[in-house]
Amino acid sequence: MPFIDFRSDTVTKPTPEMRRAMSEAEVGDDVYGEDPTVNR
């Protein structure tokens, strides 16, 4: 039986590609209508 680790989102280390995607992401506050991804 395989072991399933449900902590993955708290112990996973982002790769350089993941960090780049986060740093380049369009962001904004959806409550104030500033999030371009929500507005699209």
C-alpha positions as MATLAB code, in Angstrom:
seq = 'MPFIDFRSDTVTKPTPEMRRAMSEAEVGDDVYGEDPTVNR';
ca = [
       0.000    0.000    0.000;
       1.547    3.368   -1.036;
       2.099    6.097    1.504;
       0.271    9.345    0.746;
       1.758   12.495    2.226;
      -0.988   15.101    2.575;
       1.506   17.712    3.749;
       2.786   18.288    0.222;
       1.650   21.912    0.035;
       3.546   22.750    3.219;
       6.764   20.834    2.556;
       7.148   21.224   -1.213;
       9.961   23.526   -2.283;
       9.217   25.609   -5.395;
      11.433   25.031   -8.403;
      13.141   27.967  -10.146;
      10.434   27.774  -12.828;
       7.701   27.978  -10.183;
       9.389   30.992   -8.558;
       9.686   32.713  -11.938;
       5.999   32.098  -12.695;
       5.020   33.538   -9.305;
       7.216   36.609   -9.733;
       5.851   37.291  -13.232;
       2.190   36.632  -12.417;
      -0.408   39.338  -12.939;
      -1.830   40.220   -9.547;
      -4.385   42.560   -8.058;
      -7.142   42.706   -5.477;
     -10.346   41.121   -6.761;
     -12.522   42.954   -4.221;
     -11.402   46.312   -5.623;
     -11.644   45.109   -9.221;
      -7.864   45.195   -9.717;
      -7.205   41.507  -10.515;
      -6.773   41.194  -14.276;
      -7.365   37.447  -14.285;
     -10.697   37.846  -12.478;
     -11.677   40.806  -14.655;
     -11.067   38.829  -17.848;
];
